[in-house]
Amino acid sequence: MTDEPDALSFEPLTPVSYLDRAAAAHGERVAVVDGPLRFTYAELHDRCRRLAGALVGAARGRPVAVLAPNTHVLLEAHFGVPWAGVPLVAINTRLSAGEIAYILEHSEAAVLVHDPDFDELVDAALSGLADPPQRIRAGQEYEALLDAAEPVAIRPADERALLSINYTSGTTGRPKGVMYHHRGAYLQALAMVAHTALSPSAVHLWTLPMFHCNGWCFPWAVTAAAATHVCLPKVDPAEVWRLIRAEGVTHLEGAPTVLSMIAYAPQAGRVDRTVRMATGGAPPSPAILRRMAELGFEITHLYGLTETFGPAMICDWRPEWNGLDPAEQARLKARQGVGNMIACTARVIGADGSDVPADGKTVGQIALRGNNVMLGYFKDPEATRAAAPDGWFRTGDLGVLHPDGYVELRDRSKDVIISGGENIASVEVEQVIADHPAVLEVAVIAVPDDKWGEVPAAYVTLKEGASATEEEIVEFVRGRLARFKAPKHVVFGELPKTSTGKIQKYVLREKAWAGRERRIQ
């Protein structure tokens, strides 16, 4: 008689278990295509367990960080690192050395696995650390470690144990470590399988960065479906189209900018099958929806944040909308939608925490809770309490609730700019520009941009007698932060202020977004 009465009917949920199932049921089928490399699910399973064996002693219970593009190395880390019994920290490859150093130090990472393309960046990041992590270079060194390692698979005793830490820009400037749990990633992956119709016949192209919200949980979702992962280190439109045709791609994701890159590439042409593409960060325009439909793509609009394991809401398409005219369909598709199938129903709340009327007009803040919401911010209980004061996570996005229950964004309450799918904290950029010797005051806001949706713009007042050019300010920021955080426009002059001297950013936003219904794009 067993001493564990739950053993028969309870198993802690973890997304890495999907690879066990895929290897058992589809072991001989191709799991990964990465340039000339091809691994079956049996081979991927073995490689990930050997990665765990190589890491378990080196990590010593501390997180393992990975700095790599969308290659088999980062995909393997999504299984091998949790199997080593430690959290994964997937680092944004576009960050500066100083930002990477902060993440390594704050997360207390014991090991850093990195792609050789980032040798110099890693050199710079590690040079200033008192306790730098052990460094493992992808390629020959990485493969030798796997060859020498014994397979390991440590399973979590608690399904709400820490799975990964994802760093996101906050309004304070310093990135916050968003803590994911095994249960949330397991369930979110299932939701992505169902909502995007993944299956063993699907071929998934990695146009979405795996470092971004753990690739919206698609490393685990694609594996759960036993579909094929096609790795893509860089989103090059010509290569995207080559892979779509050569590998028979059926699924991909990305920011609206990726849609535009694909839709208007010289290589673009109608595909001979339906290709499902999920997009988030901004509503897809009617023009891009029409163009993608002409090419054979079916677009699904999603909404989420790093704090919600990626897409928490989906613009769930209703079959009765199929007969509507294209303009009305585009309007409906632009809405952020309803909670995904494993999420709690999203709320739109007023300042007092009560729900706003479902009239499509009254603006409130979007609030979320459920299994696909973070455990909290790593080593920052104060920020966690502020983000969810009553058990509902405040997204910082303002929207309306339509009578049919669908949510639509109207504005952002946080000083976060989302440009091409990347989060940029305006305060962080302001702090850097304020260090310029010629700058007296600065305000950074989001302004609309046809390609990136929105981009940062800096409004600068110079010190008396000082001078600086737009190019000089931009380069000053690029030297200290990731290049995508640098302002695309710099406007010099006096800043609008309240009677108490506070800069009125809303005045700048009113002018920049004049004539537009939404203050996001």
Buried (B, 14 or more C-beta within 10 A) or exposed (E): EEEEEEEEEEEBBBBBBBBBBBBEEBBEBBBBBBEEEEBBBBBBBBBBBBBBBBBBEBBEEBBBBBBBBBBBBBBBBBBBBBBBBBBBBBBBBBBBBEBBBBBBBBBBBBBBBBBEBBEEBBEBBBEEBEEBBBBBBBEEEBEEBBEEBEBBBEBBEEBBBBBBBBBBBBBBBBBBBBBBBBBBBBBBBBBBBBBBBBEEEBBBBBBBBBBBBBBBBBBBBBBBBBBBBBBBBEBEBEBBBEBBEEBBBBBBBBBBBBBBBBBEBEEBEEBEEEBBBBBBBBBBBBEBBBBBEEBBBBBBBBBBBBBBBBBBBBBBBEEEEEEEEEEEBBBBBBBBBBBBEBBBEBBBBEEEBEEBEBEEEEBBBBBBBBBBBBBBBBBBEEBBEEBBEEEBBBBBBBBBBBEEEBBBBBBBBBBBBBBBBBBBBBBBBBBBBEEBEBBBBBBBBBBBBEEBBBBBBBBBBBEEEEEBEBEEBBEBBBEBBBEBBBBBBBBBEEBBEEEEEEBEBEBBBEEBBEEEEBBBB
